[in-house]
Amino acid sequence: MPRTILASVSYSTDDGRRELLEATAEAAASIGVALAALGAAYELVDEGAGERLERELFAPAQAAYARAKRSHAEFAARHGLEPQPIAAPAPSAPVGGARACFEQAVEAAAHADDILSELQDSLLPVEVGDPELRAALAEVRTRLGEVAARAHGWMRTLGR
């Protein structure tokens, strides 16, 4: 579901910062869903593929998740705000095997990237944020891009 970012309406700095916290928490939760899906995929592939999956997909997704959560908490602390809760994903194996797991991971990573992209486009991180948060958003998006590109490669080779 598309988010509406407070870009064109008058808002206070605190309102903007709370919006940033809410959006970054939602993005982090979505990255958590991608991690859970990759974990389910790991259980469905052989040992060699599992090691490759961990190195090529899980590691960058984990780095994105950790950076998103850390930047969220640090931003809240810098501005004296309470961090938003970040929902932990429920582990589940999608029906459809490893391919479905990869598709779910890509979808969740894309959702997180969409949230962060919309934030960046809104200029809210510039108007009420800070340089550290802007750098973190860019870093998380870079990691998510790695996950999406590599997961598509994995899906092309499944079943061969």
C-alpha positions, 0 to 999 in steps of 0.5 A, spaced: 500 500 500 502 506 498 505 511 503 503 518 503 509 522 506 508 529 509 512 533 503 507 538 501 503 540 507 505 544 513 508 540 518 512 541 524 519 538 525 517 533 530 511 531 526 516 530 520 521 526 524 515 522 527 513 520 520 521 518 518 521 514 524 514 510 522 517 510 515 524 507 517 520 502 522 516 499 516 522 499 511 526 495 516 520 490 518 519 489 510 527 487 510 525 482 516 520 479 511 525 478 506 530 475 511 525 470 513 523 468 506 531 467 505 531 463 511 526 459 508 529 458 502 535 456 505 532 450 508 529 448 501 536 448 497 542 443 498 548 445 502 552 448 497 547 452 494 545 454 501 552 457 503 552 461 496 545 463 498 547 466 505 553 469 502 550 472 496 543 474 499 542 473 506 549 477 508 547 483 504 539 483 506 542 482 514 546 488 513 541 492 510 536 490 516 541 491 521 543 498 518 536 500 518 534 498 525 540 502 527 539 508 524 532 508 526 534 507 533 540 512 533 535 518 529 530 517 535 535 518 540 539 524 537 532 527 536 529 525 543 524 521 540 521 514 542 523 509 536 517 506 533 516 498 534 519 494 528 515 488 527 519 481 527 517 477 521 513 470 523 517 465 520 513 461 514 515 457 508 511 460 502 507 454 498 511 453 492 518 452 494 524 455 494 522 460 488 516 462 492 521 464 497 525 468 493 519 471 490 517 473 497 524 476 499 524 480 492 517 483 493 519 485 501 525 488 499 522 492 493 517 494 498 522 497 503 526 500 497 519 503 495 518 506 502 525 509 502 525 511 495 519 515 497 522 518 503 528 520 499 524 523 494 519 527 499 526 531 501 523 530 508 530 527 510 533 533 508 528 538 511 527 535 518 532 529 518 540 529 519 546 527 514 547 521 518 540 518 516 540 520 509 547 516 509 543 510 512 537 511 507 542 511 501 546 505 504 540 501 506 537 502 499 544 500 496 544 493 499 537 492 497 539 493 490 544 487 491 539 483 494 534 484 488 539 483 483 542 477 486 535 474 487 533 474 480 539 471 478 537 465 483 530 465 480 533 464 473 537 458 475 532 454 480 530 448 477 535 447 472 
